[in-house]
Amino acid sequence: MARVTSKELEELAQRVASATGLDIEVNNAPHYGGWQTTINKGSTVVNHRGTPKECKSFLGGVLFATNY
């Protein structure tokens, strides 16, 4: 598998945000455990901290679910 970059996660988050109409953001804090997905300007955690691949999988799943 290829390495997941921060740019790739941010672009995927933007696609999910436009598909769902939610203010979805991703942020990284390695000292707290990695990437997390939030809504409402960071006040609500949707997916807790994990690896970049976990974050990409979560966002990809949300994007896939919006197509149904």
Beta strands, then each sheet from edge to edge (+ up, - down):
strand 1: 25-29
strand 2: 34-39
strand 3: 44-50
sheet 1: 1+ 2- 3+
end
